[in-house]
């Protein structure tokens, strides 16, 4: 049970049935409009009511996108499971009592790393917490790496640290930055800072377009702020055999998710040479 896909045709259901119960108007009509969020909030209780009428042995939530409404409306006589992809979403992370109440309604709460488990330890009873590593998305893109291309992949938001990726690129003679993703914030300042050192492939990218970007990449950069536990875009890069540099935040550099911390380095020249020093540590990790 989901909502209509806003960025094109949804992949064909394979081994499951898809029912688009949630947000039919905001997803189809408003798409990227600023009106989408207020309309979505109006639709949210309707989706929960439709969900409640469905027969199920267990109900598994991937997101609680309107936690203040869910606190009032989310009730079920069936066992509930929640996968906390963001552990605590940025907008409401400070509302500890809200999340303690919400987590208390779930028989199990799943996180993707041991750090995620530690972060929720004071909000969720230990016997209800489970760690299930985020899968790596394996692919074999055609390699056209020129030895100087850095990649910033994924949705463009402030916490993704694109400004750090631009600064790293500018410190390396001859390096170029490929920015591939959908901007949800203004990118004017990023464009000005990058100048002619960056190529921009903006919007929602198809699997083929992502593979093309990964095939051109020497090293992928994920200088995320400490507001995230795991990254699908990072694991997509690792699955394509692309070396990744990331700050040691959340579960991004943890070895419990199948990755190996290979070295601790700083932004700048070492990015392409995998050298190290002691300032501003980041980790270079590669899929086993």
N, C-alpha and C positions, 0 to 999 in steps of 0.2 A: 504494500500500500504506500503510495507516494503521491507526488504532484506532477503535473505535466512538465516535461523537460523544456526549459526556456530557450535553449540554444540550438535547436534543430530537431532532427528525428532521433527519438530514443532508440537505443539498441534493441533488437528483437529479444523478447523474453526466452531464455534458454534454461529449462529445468525449473521454472517457476512461473507463476501467474502474476501479472502486474495489474493493479487496480489504482487508478488515479483519483483517490478520494479527496485529496487536500488541494486547496488553493486553485480551483479551476479558473476563476476570473482573473486574479492577480497574475497568475503565471502566463495565461494566454493573451490577455488584453494589454496589460501594463508592462510586462517584461522588464525593461530597464528604466521605466519612468519612476520618479520619486513617489508617485502615488501607489506604487506596488506594496510598500510596507504597510501603510495604514489600511489598505484594502485586505491585505493578507491577515492582519490582526482581526478584522471583522470576520473573515472566513475561517479562522482557526477553530473557534468553538463548534462550527458546523462540521468540520472534519473530524473532530474528536467524537462528536455524537454519531457520525457515520461509522467510525471505527468501533465504537462500543457495541453496535448492532451486529458486527461480524463475529462468526463462530471461530474460536481459536483455542488451542490448548495452552499456548504461551504467546504473549505479545512482546515483541522485541523492538525497542525504539533506538534509532540511530542518532536522532537529534531531539532536543527539546528546544525548539526554535522560539517559543514565547513562554519562558519559564514563569513569568508573573501570572499569565493566564493558566498555565498548566498547574500551578500551585493551587488554584481554585477549582479547576475543572477536571484534572486527570484523576479518574477513579476507575477501578476495574476489579471484578471478582475473580479474574484470571491472573496467574503469575505474570509479573512484568520483569523484563530484562532491559537494561540500558547500556549501550556502548558509548562511553564518554570520550569521543574522538578528540575534543578540545580540552578534556579534563574539566576545567571551569571556563566557560566562554568569557571572552574579554569584557563584554558589556556588563555582565552581572557577576563577575568573579568576586567582588567585594561583599555581595549579599550572601554571607555564609549561612545564615539561618534559613533563607529561602532554599538554598541547595541542600541543606541538611534535611529539611522536610521532604523535598522532592526525592532525594536519594532513598529516603526511608520507605518509599512506596514500592521499591524494586527488590525482588528476591535476589538478583545478582546485578552488580555494576562492573562492567568490563572496561579495562584500560589497556593501553598498548605497551607500557613499559613499567619497570620497577619504580622509576621516578614518579610515574603517574599514580601508582599505588601509594607511594609515600605521600604524595600531595593530597590524596583523598582520605588518608588514614584517620584524620580527625572528624571527617564528615560521614564516613560509611563504616559500618561494623566490619572488622577484618574478615569474618567468615562469609561476608557477602561480596567481597572484592575478588576479582579474577584478572590475571594478566594474560591477554592473548595478543601476541606480536602482530603488528600490521603486516600484511603480505607485501612482498616485493613483486612488482609488475614486470615480468621478464619480457624482453624483446630483443630482436637482432637487427637494428637499423643498419642500412648501408653506411659504412664508415667513410667520411670525407673530411676528417679532421686535418686542419692545416697547422696544428701545433701552437696556435696563438688565440684560439677562440674560447672565451669564457661565456657561460650560459647562466642567465637568470630565468628560471622556468616557473610558471604558475601565476595564479591570481596576484595582481599587484595591489598590495595594501601596505600601510606604513610599517607594520610589524615585521614584514618580510625583509626589511633592510636593504632595499635596492640602492639606497644612497651609499652604503658601505661597498656594495658590489661595484658601483661606478668608481668610487675612490680607489679600490683595489686595481681596477683596470687601468686607471690613469697612471698608476705607479709602475706599470710594467711596459717597457718599451715595445712597441709593435703589437700589443694585445688589443683585441676588439671584444666588445661585450654584445652578445646576442640576447635581447630581452624578448621572451616569448610568453605571452599571457594576456589575461583580460584585466584591464585597469578598472578597479572599483573606486579608486581615488584619482585626483588630478595628477597628471604626470608632467605638467609644464616645467616644474622645478627640476625634475629628473632629466628631462630632455636638455634643459639649459646646462646642467652640470656635466652631462655626458658629451655634449657637442657632437663631433664627428667620430667619436670612439665607440658609438653604440649603433646597432641596427635594431629596429623595433618591428616585431611581428605581433600586432595587437589584436585582441578579440578572443573569442572562444575558438580554440584550435582543435582540429580533427586529430584522430590518432595518427594519420599519415603525416600531418604537419608537425606533430610532436616528434615523431620518429625522424623526420628530416632534420629538425633542430638538434636532436640528440646525436645524429650521425655527424654533424659538423663540429661537435663540441670537444674541446680538449679537457677542460675541467668545468664542472658545474658548481655554482656558488649559491649557498643557502645561508646567508648571514642573518638568521632569524633572531628576533628579540626573544627574551625568556617568557613568552606568553603561549608557547605551543609545546605539545608533547611529541607528536609525530607529523610527518609530512608525506602525503601521497606523491607529490611532485619529486621530492628527494628520492623516494624509493623507486619511482619510475626511472630516474636517471641511473641509479645503481643497477637496476634490473637490465638496463641497456649496456652495462659495462663501462659507464662513464665515471671517472673518479669524482668525488664530491668533497668540497670543503664547507664546513659548517661550524658555527659556534657550538660549544658544548652546553646546550640548553635542553631542558626537557629530556626526552628519550632519544634525541636525534643522533647522539654519538655513543649510545649505550650498546654494549655487546650482547644484551639479552634479546635483541631483535634480529640477530643473524648478521650483524655487521661487525667489522673489526676496526678499532681505532688504530691507525697505522702510525700517526705522528702528530705532534702538536706544533703548529706553525703560526705565523702571523700573516696578515694581509700584506700583499705586495709581491716583490720578486719571487719569494718562495712558492707562490701558488703554482707556478708552472714547473718549478724545479724540485718541489717537495722538500726544500730546506726548512730550517727551523730557527727560531730564537725565542726569547723569553717574554716579549711584549704581547699584550692582547691575544691570548691563546685561542686558537681555533683547532679543529680536528680535521684531518684528512682521513676519510673512511672509504672502504671499498667492499663491495659484496664478495663473500667467500666463494 
